[in-house]
């Protein structure tokens, strides 16, 4: 939302003004922790920041650095941070909670506790010209000392309708009229940014393969229904029709459902009425 983007823009502005801040004796450590639900755009935001700063983004999934061999994980961390220090870049630590866990968790091995200490040391020795970004879906697992290493901390929430509309216009490669855009945005407010991008990418593919220039309502609803029905994808058609009418009554008309599932509107009506639901 606007509050999140304001904080991100401030972070970018401070980095661009870092020399001036140092000249005035104002300390600014260029570090940002992004946290929140999966699929809400933390990785996309990291790419956006890298693009705005015109710096390469060095992405490392910390869960992939964990080794079963004693001491190897700390060595992997050291090599990663040495690489980041060797050139101007943005170091993006994804799945940050894989290592940065609470050190007083009694269920964790002593080696993992030492890895957290190693991570803290590497962060502290990071070149001040290297920008550090990190992302986690489980902020409650982070050690308090980890939190203190980040100047900025931003919770990424599911996008509101305005942001959804902007995302759709950004992801869709074809013209989309305002009425269709509003329909799309209204139906996607419960979805994550990753899910919205997934739908847009599939629509782009279908538009190219079907040689279409204008996005029609049937194609849009067909892709939306795949997301709406993902929890009951193996269920019979009748269950799916009832589910869509029960949860998204204003979005899917009888005619829309008829086109999506390839059955008559009369059959749709029969299924809905048997379920005690009338349009």
C-alpha positions as CSV (number, residue, x, y, z in Angstrom):
1,X,0.0,0.0,0.0
2,X,1.0,3.7,0.0
3,X,2.5,3.5,3.5
4,X,4.8,0.6,2.5
5,X,5.9,2.3,-0.8
6,X,6.6,5.5,1.2
7,X,9.0,3.6,3.5
8,X,10.6,1.9,0.5
9,X,11.1,5.2,-1.3
10,X,12.6,6.7,1.9
11,X,15.0,3.8,2.1
12,X,16.0,4.3,-1.5
13,X,16.4,8.1,-1.0
14,X,18.6,7.6,2.0
15,X,20.9,5.2,0.1
16,X,21.2,7.7,-2.8
17,X,22.0,10.4,-0.2
18,X,24.4,8.3,1.8
19,X,27.5,10.4,1.0
20,X,25.7,13.6,2.2
21,X,24.5,11.9,5.4
22,X,28.1,10.8,6.1
23,X,29.4,14.3,5.5
24,X,26.9,15.6,8.0
25,X,27.8,12.9,10.5
26,X,24.5,11.1,10.2
27,X,24.9,7.4,10.3
28,X,22.8,5.2,8.0
29,X,23.4,1.5,7.7
30,X,21.7,0.4,4.4
31,X,19.8,-2.6,5.6
32,X,16.1,-3.5,5.2
33,X,14.2,-6.5,6.6
34,X,11.0,-7.5,4.7
35,X,8.6,-9.7,6.6
36,X,5.0,-11.0,6.1
37,X,2.9,-13.7,4.6
38,X,4.2,-15.8,1.7
39,X,3.6,-14.6,-1.8
40,X,3.0,-10.9,-0.9
41,X,5.8,-9.6,-3.1
42,X,8.9,-9.5,-0.9
43,X,11.1,-10.8,-3.7
44,X,9.5,-8.5,-6.3
45,X,10.1,-5.6,-4.0
46,X,13.8,-6.5,-3.7
47,X,14.0,-6.5,-7.5
48,X,12.3,-3.1,-7.6
49,X,14.8,-1.6,-5.1
50,X,17.8,-3.0,-7.1
51,X,16.3,-1.6,-10.3
52,X,15.8,1.9,-8.7
53,X,19.4,1.9,-7.4
54,X,20.8,0.4,-10.7
55,X,22.7,-2.2,-8.7
56,X,23.0,-6.0,-9.3
57,X,20.9,-8.1,-7.0
58,X,22.8,-11.0,-5.4
59,X,20.1,-13.4,-4.1
60,X,20.8,-16.2,-1.7
61,X,18.3,-18.6,-0.2
62,X,19.7,-19.2,3.3
63,X,18.0,-22.6,3.5
64,X,20.3,-23.7,0.6
65,X,23.4,-22.7,2.5
66,X,22.7,-24.9,5.5
67,X,25.0,-28.0,5.4
68,X,24.9,-31.1,7.5
69,X,28.7,-31.0,7.9
70,X,29.9,-29.3,11.0
71,X,31.3,-25.8,10.2
72,X,30.4,-25.9,6.5
73,X,27.4,-23.5,6.9
74,X,29.5,-20.8,8.5
75,X,32.1,-21.2,5.7
76,X,29.3,-20.9,3.1
77,X,28.1,-17.7,4.8
78,X,31.6,-16.2,4.9
79,X,32.1,-16.9,1.2
80,X,28.8,-15.3,0.4
81,X,29.5,-12.1,2.3
82,X,33.0,-12.0,0.9
83,X,31.5,-12.1,-2.6
84,X,29.0,-9.3,-1.7
85,X,31.8,-7.2,-0.3
86,X,33.9,-7.5,-3.5
87,X,31.6,-5.4,-5.7
88,X,28.9,-2.8,-5.4
89,X,25.6,-4.8,-5.1
90,X,22.5,-5.5,-3.1
91,X,22.8,-8.7,-1.1
92,X,19.3,-10.2,-0.7
93,X,19.0,-13.0,1.9
94,X,15.8,-14.9,1.2
95,X,14.2,-17.5,3.5
96,X,16.1,-15.6,6.2
97,X,14.5,-17.5,9.1
98,X,16.2,-20.7,8.0
99,X,19.3,-19.6,9.9
100,X,18.4,-16.5,11.8
101,X,16.4,-18.3,14.5
102,X,16.1,-17.7,18.2
103,X,19.2,-18.7,19.9
104,X,17.4,-19.7,23.1
105,X,15.2,-22.3,21.2
106,X,15.9,-25.5,23.2
107,X,15.0,-27.6,20.2
108,X,17.8,-26.3,18.1
109,X,21.3,-27.9,18.0
110,X,24.3,-26.0,19.3
111,X,25.7,-25.8,15.8
112,X,22.7,-23.8,14.6
113,X,23.2,-21.4,17.5
114,X,26.8,-20.9,16.4
115,X,25.6,-20.3,12.8
116,X,23.4,-17.5,14.1
117,X,26.5,-15.9,15.8
118,X,28.4,-16.3,12.5
119,X,25.6,-14.6,10.6
120,X,25.6,-11.7,13.0
121,X,29.4,-11.3,12.7
122,X,29.2,-11.4,8.9
123,X,26.5,-8.7,8.9
124,X,28.6,-6.5,11.2
125,X,31.6,-6.9,8.9
126,X,29.6,-6.1,5.8
127,X,31.0,-3.2,3.8
128,X,29.0,-0.1,4.4
129,X,28.6,0.4,0.6
130,X,26.9,-3.0,0.3
131,X,23.2,-2.9,0.7
132,X,21.6,-5.7,2.8
133,X,18.1,-6.9,2.2
134,X,16.5,-9.9,3.9
135,X,13.0,-11.5,3.7
136,X,11.2,-13.9,6.0
137,X,7.7,-15.4,6.2
138,X,8.3,-16.3,9.9
139,X,9.5,-13.1,11.7
140,X,8.6,-14.6,15.1
141,X,11.5,-17.1,14.6
142,X,14.1,-14.3,14.3
143,X,16.6,-13.7,17.1
144,X,16.2,-10.2,18.7
145,X,19.8,-9.5,17.8
146,X,19.0,-10.1,14.1
147,X,16.2,-7.5,14.3
148,X,18.6,-4.9,15.6
149,X,20.9,-5.3,12.6
150,X,18.4,-3.8,10.3
151,X,17.8,-0.1,10.1
152,X,14.5,-0.5,8.3
153,X,11.8,-3.1,8.9
154,X,8.7,-3.3,6.7
155,X,5.8,-5.7,7.1
156,X,4.5,-6.6,3.6
157,X,0.8,-7.3,3.7
158,X,-1.6,-8.4,1.0
159,X,-2.2,-5.7,-1.6
160,X,-5.3,-3.5,-1.5
161,X,-7.5,-2.9,-4.5
162,X,-5.6,0.1,-5.7
163,X,-2.3,-1.8,-5.6
164,X,-3.9,-4.9,-7.2
165,X,-5.0,-2.7,-10.1
166,X,-1.5,-1.4,-10.6
167,X,0.0,-4.9,-10.4
168,X,-2.4,-6.2,-13.0
169,X,-1.7,-3.3,-15.4
170,X,2.0,-4.0,-14.8
171,X,1.8,-7.8,-15.3
172,X,-0.7,-8.0,-18.2
173,X,1.0,-7.5,-21.6
174,X,-2.2,-6.5,-23.4
175,X,-4.6,-3.6,-23.2
176,X,-7.3,-4.1,-20.5
177,X,-10.3,-1.8,-20.3
178,X,-11.3,-0.2,-17.0
179,X,-14.4,-2.3,-16.5
180,X,-12.4,-5.5,-16.9
181,X,-9.7,-4.2,-14.7
182,X,-12.1,-3.3,-11.9
183,X,-13.7,-6.8,-12.2
184,X,-10.2,-8.4,-12.0
185,X,-9.0,-6.2,-9.1
186,X,-12.2,-6.8,-7.1
187,X,-11.9,-10.5,-7.4
188,X,-8.2,-10.6,-6.5
189,X,-8.1,-8.6,-3.2
190,X,-8.0,-11.9,-1.2
191,X,-5.0,-13.2,-3.2
192,X,-1.3,-12.7,-2.7
193,X,0.9,-10.8,-5.1
194,X,2.4,-14.1,-6.3
195,X,-1.0,-15.5,-7.1
196,X,-2.0,-12.4,-9.0
197,X,1.2,-12.6,-11.1
198,X,0.6,-16.3,-11.7
199,X,-2.9,-15.5,-13.1
200,X,-1.6,-12.6,-15.3
201,X,1.2,-14.8,-16.7
202,X,-1.3,-17.5,-17.7
203,X,-3.6,-15.0,-19.3
204,X,-0.6,-13.6,-21.3
205,X,0.2,-17.1,-22.5
206,X,-3.4,-17.8,-23.5
207,X,-3.7,-14.5,-25.3
208,X,-0.7,-15.3,-27.4
209,X,-1.6,-18.9,-28.1
210,X,-5.2,-18.0,-29.1
211,X,-4.0,-15.0,-31.1
212,X,-6.4,-12.6,-29.2
213,X,-5.9,-8.9,-28.8
214,X,-8.6,-8.2,-26.2
215,X,-9.0,-9.9,-22.9
216,X,-12.6,-11.3,-22.6
217,X,-14.5,-12.0,-19.4
218,X,-14.6,-15.8,-19.9
219,X,-10.8,-16.1,-20.2
220,X,-10.3,-14.0,-17.1
221,X,-12.9,-15.9,-15.0
222,X,-11.5,-19.2,-16.2
223,X,-8.1,-18.3,-14.8
224,X,-9.5,-16.9,-11.6
225,X,-11.5,-20.0,-11.0
226,X,-8.4,-22.1,-11.0
227,X,-7.1,-20.1,-8.1
228,X,-10.5,-20.0,-6.3
229,X,-10.9,-23.8,-6.7
230,X,-7.3,-24.8,-5.9
231,X,-8.3,-26.4,-2.5
232,X,-11.0,-28.6,-4.2
233,X,-9.4,-29.0,-7.6
234,X,-10.0,-32.8,-7.4
235,X,-13.7,-32.6,-6.5
236,X,-16.5,-33.2,-9.0
237,X,-17.8,-30.3,-11.2
238,X,-20.9,-30.1,-9.2
239,X,-18.9,-29.3,-6.0
240,X,-16.9,-26.6,-7.9
241,X,-20.0,-24.9,-9.2
242,X,-21.6,-24.8,-5.8
243,X,-18.4,-23.5,-4.2
244,X,-18.0,-20.6,-6.7
245,X,-21.7,-19.5,-6.4
246,X,-21.5,-19.8,-2.6
247,X,-18.3,-17.8,-2.2
248,X,-18.2,-15.6,-5.3
249,X,-21.8,-15.2,-6.2
250,X,-21.5,-11.7,-7.7
251,X,-18.5,-12.7,-9.8
252,X,-19.7,-15.8,-11.5
253,X,-23.1,-15.7,-13.3
254,X,-24.9,-18.9,-14.5
255,X,-23.7,-18.0,-18.0
256,X,-20.1,-17.6,-16.9
257,X,-20.2,-21.0,-15.1
258,X,-21.7,-22.5,-18.2
259,X,-18.8,-21.4,-20.3
260,X,-16.2,-22.3,-17.8
261,X,-17.4,-25.9,-17.2
262,X,-18.9,-26.6,-20.6
263,X,-22.4,-27.4,-19.4
264,X,-25.8,-25.8,-19.9
265,X,-27.2,-23.0,-17.8
266,X,-30.1,-25.3,-17.0
267,X,-27.7,-27.8,-15.5
268,X,-26.0,-25.0,-13.5
269,X,-29.5,-23.9,-12.2
270,X,-30.3,-27.5,-11.2
271,X,-27.1,-27.9,-9.3
272,X,-27.5,-24.6,-7.5
273,X,-31.1,-25.1,-6.6
274,X,-30.4,-28.6,-5.3
275,X,-27.9,-27.0,-3.0
276,X,-30.5,-24.7,-1.6
277,X,-29.0,-21.6,-3.4
278,X,-31.0,-19.5,-5.8
279,X,-29.6,-16.7,-7.9
